Amino acid sequence: MAAETLAATAGIEVYRDGKCIIKRIVYWMDLKRNYKKLMQEAGDLRATKDAICTEISRFRLTEDMRVWIARTGMIEEEVIELETKYEKKQRWRLDCLANLSRDMTEKCNQVRNHREEGKLQKMTLAMELPEPVRKIHTLKLQENSSLHKVVRHVLGFLDDEKIRRIAICGMVGTAKTTIMENLNNHEKVAKMFDMIIWVSVTKEWSERKLQDAILQRLKLDVQGLTSIEEAALIISEELKEKKYLIVLDEVWDMI
């Protein structure tokens, strides 16, 4: 009975050793393919990181995104280390090559999972960030109409970096708002500026109301702000190093 038990145990060990050897051989045979897959996944991760960095360069960086970017850098270094090992593999033993192939497979899965996490972070970031342009439903101006010519003139002024302020003046009902709405929606304006902020001023305007409208447009928390100076500082910090256009509609008096 003891002999049968010993034989069964030995058989199990042989079976396990056999599976391990087969798995190592498979890893060894798949080394080149696993290397290519890892390089492809690493390239996709890099593209995802670049796309995210482009988004966050417009506005604020969240803590979760900061952690993801830092982790991405660590993973990229680990991939480079595996790539270096692969390039120096010529004199390695079979078991070492099998281990390298296994490590590449595991790293490939890690890179893929991290990239998917980054995509979710990017979607969250896109929802949290203000849109560069909020399109306004308005009358589309006919080509070469008088109003269309005004739009073209203003586009020229906007393209001049020396001009800091433009006023469109006229009597009530002369389509000033329509002109500005067409400017707001214009593709050239979207390319000129990182952010276009539309604010309706109205007759009962105040500096604080104007600030609150800009803060809300930028999706910034306005609760707890107690002074005009504090709000001005937050807006200034948020728009720092950004090229932006503030469009003030319904202005009835000097601001």
C-alpha positions in Angstrom: 0.0 0.0 0.0 2.9 2.4 0.9 4.6 1.5 -2.4 1.4 2.4 -4.3 1.1 5.7 -2.5 4.8 6.5 -3.2 4.3 5.6 -6.9 1.2 7.8 -7.1 3.1 10.7 -5.5 6.0 10.3 -7.8 3.6 10.2 -10.8 2.0 13.5 -9.7 5.5 15.1 -9.4 6.5 13.8 -12.8 3.2 15.2 -14.2 3.8 18.6 -12.6 7.4 18.7 -13.8 6.3 17.7 -17.3 3.7 20.5 -17.4 6.3 23.0 -16.2 8.8 21.9 -18.9 6.2 22.1 -21.6 5.1 25.6 -20.4 8.8 26.8 -20.5 9.2 25.4 -24.0 6.0 27.2 -25.1 7.3 30.5 -23.6 10.7 30.0 -25.3 9.0 29.4 -28.7 6.8 32.4 -28.2 9.6 34.8 -27.2 9.7 36.8 -30.4 5.9 37.0 -30.7 5.6 38.1 -27.0 8.3 40.7 -27.6 6.4 42.2 -30.6 3.1 42.2 -28.6 4.7 44.0 -25.7 6.2 46.6 -28.0 2.8 47.1 -29.6 1.1 47.5 -26.3 3.8 49.9 -25.0 3.3 52.0 -28.1 -0.4 52.1 -27.6 0.1 53.1 -23.9 2.5 55.9 -25.0 -0.2 57.2 -27.5 -2.8 57.2 -24.7 -0.5 59.0 -22.4 0.3 61.7 -25.0 -3.4 62.2 -25.7 -4.1 62.6 -22.0 -1.2 65.0 -21.6 -2.6 67.1 -24.4 -6.0 67.2 -22.6 -4.6 68.2 -19.2 -2.3 70.8 -20.8 -5.4 72.8 -21.5 -6.5 72.9 -17.8 -6.1 71.3 -14.4 -4.4 68.0 -13.6 -6.4 65.7 -11.1 -4.6 63.7 -8.5 -5.8 60.4 -10.0 -4.4 61.5 -13.4 -1.1 62.5 -11.7 -0.8 59.0 -10.2 -1.6 57.3 -13.5 1.0 59.3 -15.4 3.6 58.6 -12.7 2.8 54.9 -12.9 3.0 55.0 -16.7 6.5 56.3 -16.5 7.5 53.4 -14.2 5.9 50.9 -16.5 7.7 52.4 -19.5 11.0 52.0 -17.7 10.2 48.4 -17.0 9.4 47.8 -20.6 12.7 49.4 -21.7 14.5 47.0 -19.3 12.8 44.0 -20.9 13.6 45.3 -24.3 17.3 45.7 -23.4 17.3 42.1 -22.1 15.7 40.9 -25.3 18.4 42.6 -27.4 21.2 40.9 -25.4 19.6 37.4 -25.4 21.9 35.6 -27.8 24.0 33.8 -25.2 21.2 33.0 -22.8 20.2 29.5 -21.8 16.8 28.2 -22.8 15.3 28.5 -19.3 16.4 32.2 -19.1 14.8 32.9 -22.4 11.6 31.2 -21.3 11.6 33.3 -18.1 12.1 36.5 -20.3 9.2 35.5 -22.5 7.0 34.8 -19.4 7.9 38.2 -18.0 7.1 39.9 -21.3 3.7 38.2 -21.3 2.9 39.4 -17.8 4.2 42.9 -18.5 2.1 43.0 -21.7 -1.1 42.2 -19.7 -0.1 44.9 -17.2 0.5 47.5 -19.9 -2.9 46.7 -21.5 -4.8 47.0 -18.2 -3.0 50.2 -17.4 -3.8 51.6 -20.8 -7.5 50.8 -20.3 -7.5 52.5 -17.0 -6.0 55.5 -18.7 -8.8 55.6 -21.2 -11.3 55.7 -18.4 -9.4 58.5 -16.8 -9.4 60.4 -20.0 -13.1 60.0 -20.3 -13.6 61.3 -16.8 -11.2 64.2 -17.5 -13.1 65.1 -20.6 -16.3 65.3 -18.6 -14.7 67.4 -15.9 -13.0 69.9 -18.2 -14.9 72.8 -19.7 -15.4 72.6 -23.5 -13.1 74.9 -25.4 -16.2 76.2 -27.3 -19.9 76.1 -26.6 -21.7 76.3 -29.9 -24.7 78.6 -29.9 -27.7 78.0 -32.1 -28.0 81.1 -34.3 -28.8 82.4 -37.7 -26.1 81.3 -40.2 -25.0 84.4 -42.2 -25.1 84.3 -46.0 -21.8 84.6 -47.8 -20.9 88.2 -48.7 -23.8 89.7 -46.8 -23.2 92.9 -44.8 -23.1 91.0 -41.5 -20.8 88.3 -42.9 -18.4 91.1 -43.9 -18.4 92.3 -40.4 -17.5 88.8 -39.1 -14.6 88.7 -41.6 -13.4 92.1 -40.4 -13.5 91.0 -36.7 -11.7 87.7 -37.6 -8.9 89.9 -38.9 -8.8 91.9 -35.7 -8.7 88.7 -33.6 -5.8 87.5 -35.6 -3.8 90.6 -34.7 -2.0 90.0 -31.4 -1.6 93.7 -30.8 -5.3 94.1 -30.5 -6.5 93.3 -27.0 -10.2 94.5 -27.1 -12.8 94.7 -29.8 -16.2 96.5 -29.5 -19.2 95.8 -31.7 -21.5 98.7 -31.2 -24.9 99.7 -32.6 -28.5 100.4 -32.0 -30.8 97.7 -30.6 -31.8 95.3 -33.3 -28.8 95.7 -35.5 -27.7 92.1 -35.2 -24.8 92.6 -32.9 -25.5 89.4 -31.0 -25.9 87.5 -34.2 -22.5 88.6 -35.4 -20.9 87.6 -32.1 -22.7 84.2 -32.1 -21.3 83.5 -35.6 -17.9 84.5 -34.3 -18.3 82.2 -31.3 -19.1 79.3 -33.6 -16.5 80.0 -36.3 -13.9 77.3 -36.8 -11.1 79.8 -37.2 -11.9 81.3 -33.8 -11.8 77.8 -32.3 -8.3 77.4 -33.8 -7.1 80.8 -32.5 -8.0 80.3 -28.9 -7.8 77.6 -26.2 -11.0 78.7 -24.6 -13.9 80.9 -25.7 -16.1 82.2 -22.8 -19.5 83.7 -23.7 -21.1 85.8 -21.0 -24.5 87.6 -21.2 -24.0 90.8 -19.1 -27.5 92.3 -18.9 -28.4 95.7 -17.4 -28.2 94.5 -13.8 -24.6 93.4 -14.1 -21.9 93.5 -11.4 -18.3 92.6 -11.3 -19.1 89.6 -9.1 -21.9 88.4 -11.3 -19.5 88.6 -14.3 -16.9 86.6 -12.3 -19.4 84.0 -11.3 -20.4 83.4 -14.9 -16.8 82.9 -15.9 -16.2 80.6 -13.0 -19.2 78.5 -13.9 -18.1 78.4 -17.6 -14.7 77.1 -16.4 -16.4 74.5 -14.2 -14.8 75.9 -11.1 -16.4 75.7 -7.6 -17.7 79.1 -6.7 -18.9 78.2 -3.2 -17.0 79.8 -0.4 -15.6 82.7 -2.4 -16.0 85.8 -0.3 -14.2 88.5 -2.3 -13.9 89.8 -5.8 -10.1 89.7 -5.4 -10.2 86.0 -4.6 -12.4 85.1 -7.5 -10.1 87.2 -9.8 -7.1 85.3 -8.6 -8.7 81.9 -9.2 -9.8 82.9 -12.8 -6.4 84.3 -13.5 -4.6 81.1 -12.3 -7.0 78.9 -14.3 -6.5 80.8 -17.6 -2.7 81.4 -17.0 -0.7 80.5 -20.1 -3.9 79.9 -22.1 -5.0 82.0 -25.1 -8.7 82.8 -24.4 -11.5 85.0 -25.8 -14.2 86.5 -23.5 -17.3 87.5 -25.4 -19.5 89.9 -23.5 -23.1 90.2 -24.9 -25.8 92.6 -24.0 -23.3 95.2 -22.6 -25.3 98.4 -21.8 -22.6 100.4 -20.0 -18.8 100.7 -19.6 -17.2 97.7 -17.9 
